[in-house]
Amino acid sequence: MGIFDIFQRGRSVDPKLEVRTMSEALLPPSRNDTPIIGISDALGLSMVYRAINIHAISAKQMSIDVYRSGVIIESPSWVRQPDFQITRAAWIEQSIVSLATTGNAYWEIVRDQAGRVMNLQVLNPLDVTINSKDDGTVESYKVASSAKERSLRPDRVQHLSLLRVPGTNYGLGPIQAAKREIKGAIDTRDYSANWFEESGVPSGVLKSDQVLAPDQATAAKNAWNATAGAKNGVAVLGQGLSYAPIFLSPSDAQFIESQNFNVTQVARLFGVPSSLMMADAGGSSMTYQNVEQDWIGYIRFSLMSYLIEIEQGLTTLLPRGQEAHFNIEALLRSDTLTRYNAHKLGIEAGFLTIEEVRAIEGLGGIA
């Protein structure tokens, strides 16, 4: 199952999230109050795909360590590989993508007879419906997959939420929170793609210094389309006719300014720096130093919202006193010279040893 395959089937937990059928005709963008944006529609935007992919790639590069009293201990096998059917990286990726696209992620917990956790499978969030009591307490999770429909007790599901809104048990994701912005980007893309075929703008104009009757104009048009209008055709003009092509600049044809604005909007929505989105930063001068600060800010104030949910979800399932944490050192690493100078200061100050520095750099112990 690929990174986005889990969203190509199933139904939404909210009728407003159902996938819409996009018309191929060039129509003015709709401006209703409740635009319907499907997950597959949003992922069809390159900028949305890129933003979510950045979150997933960043997270699955990191290991997950288990701590007791601030000291790393040996991790249980289900933490090292939460779902035995896929790799740890794939499991993290599915959890991140679920949160980024729907605001929710659901792990089905499999335990042995002694109650110990054995496996955590990421469910398709579009298949899951939360059944709640009148007071808001979760009663069960209904999973309606293509194979069958089943009901799971709350103790068999670990539910992660990206943004919790009082009054609902569902988390709120970026796509659901900013439906209008996403719909505007989709409208711009579709309008641009259908411009030449559906806009009604001709490729050129046949002009004459003579007065042409309607049948003469029609005959001239048909003759042009049958000769010069066809591939490798030869233009034959008469009756004072001349041809003037209508040119549209590449930037106008692709609505470049609108597209760049949409990329900026999506980058802001998902909390991804423009440098990582490979987008124009709007004339700002990007240097190595401020790009590095952008990346650090991205980890602390964007990616961590996803990582903390996964960490706390795993910690809830660990024995009391143990905590799960991502090792974010690899993503926070500065350049080699800066790191080595910092290591040197730590060793000289006495709070780092050579063995610890080697471990930080992934060089192992000293033989």
C-alpha positions, -999 to 999 in steps of 0.1 A, spaced: 0 0 0 15 33 -11 17 66 8 -16 79 -5 -34 46 -15 -53 45 17 -72 76 6 -84 63 -28 -113 43 -13 -137 44 16 -160 72 27 -154 103 47 -161 107 84 -178 140 74 -202 144 44 -185 177 36 -152 158 29 -166 135 2 -147 135 -31 -164 158 -57 -165 151 -95 -147 180 -112 -161 192 -145 -138 194 -174 -156 224 -188 -142 259 -182 -167 273 -157 -164 304 -134 -152 292 -99 -181 285 -75 -183 307 -45 -207 289 -23 -203 291 15 -194 254 20 -171 242 -8 -167 204 -10 -131 194 -11 -122 157 -13 -89 143 0 -79 130 -35 -88 165 -50 -64 182 -25 -36 157 -31 -40 164 -68 -24 198 -62 13 195 -65 18 220 -37 -4 200 -12 13 168 -22 47 184 -17 39 198 17 25 165 31 54 146 16 79 169 33 62 161 67 63 124 60 99 123 47 111 143 77 94 121 102 103 87 88 140 96 89 140 96 127 142 67 151 119 64 181 136 58 215 121 48 248 131 65 280 128 58 317 137 86 341 155 104 312 176 74 303 173 55 270 163 19 276 157 -10 252 126 -5 231 99 -31 229 97 -49 195 63 -32 187 80 2 191 109 -7 168 84 -20 143 48 -11 152 31 -30 124 48 -63 116 34 -61 80 52 -29 70 85 -11 79 87 14 108 92 42 82 61 32 63 41 31 96 53 66 105 45 78 70 9 65 71 4 81 105 17 115 94 -3 114 61 -35 105 80 -31 134 103 -21 159 75 -50 150 53 -79 144 77 -66 157 111 -70 122 125 -51 90 127 -63 57 141 -42 28 153 -59 -6 158 -42 -22 189 -36 -59 189 -28 -74 223 -18 -109 234 -37 -128 261 -17 -111 288 -28 -77 275 6 -67 261 7 -47 229 17 -68 199 9 -48 168 -4 -13 158 -20 -11 124 -28 24 109 -65 24 98 -77 43 68 -91 74 85 -118 77 59 -132 43 70 -135 53 106 -166 68 123 -166 77 160 -198 67 179 -202 90 209 -226 92 238 -247 123 246 -220 136 269 -193 132 242 -177 101 256 -165 78 228 -185 46 228 -169 28 199 -151 32 165 -169 19 135 -146 7 107 -163 4 74 -136 -9 50 -142 -25 16 -139 -59 31 -164 -56 60 -178 -34 86 -168 -39 123 -170 -21 156 -140 -16 178 -140 -8 215 -122 24 226 -94 3 242 -87 -13 209 -81 20 191 -55 48 197 -69 80 182 -45 108 173 -58 143 165 -39 172 148 -61 200 162 -87 194 189 -118 215 187 -141 216 217 -175 199 211 -163 172 186 -142 141 189 -127 146 154 -95 164 149 -93 193 124 -68 190 96 -54 218 73 -75 207 43 -107 208 63 -98 241 81 -90 259 48 -114 245 23 -118 278 5 -81 283 0 -77 248 -13 -107 251 -36 -93 284 -50 -60 266 -58 -79 238 -75 -100 263 -95 -69 282 -107 -53 249 -118 -84 237 -137 -90 271 -152 -55 272 -165 -55 236 -178 -87 242 -198 -80 277 -210 -70 269 -246 -97 243 -253 -126 256 -234 -122 294 -230 -136 302 -265 -105 324 -273 -95 317 -309 -59 311 -318 -60 339 -344 -81 362 -365 -87 363 -403 -91 400 -413 -102 415 -446 -103 450 -460 -134 440 -478 -170 435 -467 -177 397 -464 -211 382 -464 -217 356 -437 -214 327 -461 -181 341 -475 -167 345 -439 -178 309 -431 -162 296 -463 -129 315 -455 -129 301 -420 -135 265 -432 -108 269 -459 -83 282 -433 -90 253 -409 -88 228 -437 -54 240 -449 -33 262 -426 -53 252 -396 -44 216 -401 -10 202 -393 16 211 -419 -11 229 -439 -4 256 -464 -23 289 -460 -40 303 -491 -56 337 -486 -77 358 -510 -104 385 -509 -79 408 -490 -77 383 -461 -48 384 -437 -41 363 -406 -32 377 -372 -24 352 -345 -34 358 -309 -5 353 -286 -7 346 -249 25 348 -229 36 317 -210 32 335 -177 -4 345 -186 -12 311 -200 -2 294 -167 -14 321 -144 21 322 -128 13 349 -102 -18 331 -90 0 298 -89 29 313 -68 3 329 -45 -14 295 -40 20 278 -32 26 304 -6 -9 299 9 -5 261 10 30 264 25 16 287 52 -13 263 58 9 233 63 37 252 81 64 244 55 91 269 46 91 281 10 127 268 6 115 233 13 85 238 -10 110 248 -38 90 280 -42 99 316 -48 102 334 -15 87 366 -28 119 385 -35 135 378 -1 172 370 -1 177 335 13 211 326 27 224 294 43 219 309 77 183 320 74 174 288 55 188 268 84 167 288 108 137 282 87 142 245 89 147 246 127 115 267 130 97 242 108 107 213 131 98 231 163 65 247 153 51 226 124 65 191 124 65 187 161 26 189 161 27 156 143 56 140 162 41 148 196 9 131 187 27 99 178 50 101 208 21 105 232 1 78 215 30 54 219 37 65 255 1 58 264 6 22 254 40 18 272 43 7 308 40 34 334 71 55 338 83 50 302 81 75 274 86 74 236 104 102 219 116 108 183 153 114 179 152 147 161 190 153 163 195 142 127 171 169 114 185 196 137 221 190 128 240 220 116 270 218 92 299 196 101 323 224 112 297 240 135 289 206 151 325 197 156 332 231 173 302 225 196 315 190 204 349 205 212 333 230 236 313 203 253 343 181 258 365 210 271 337 220 295 334 185 308 297 178 301 305 156 270 329 127 265 345 115 233 323 83 235 292 104 237 303 126 208 309 95 187 275 82 196 259 115 186 277 114 152 267 78 147 303 66 148 298 40 176 321 35 205 359 35 206 375 1 199 
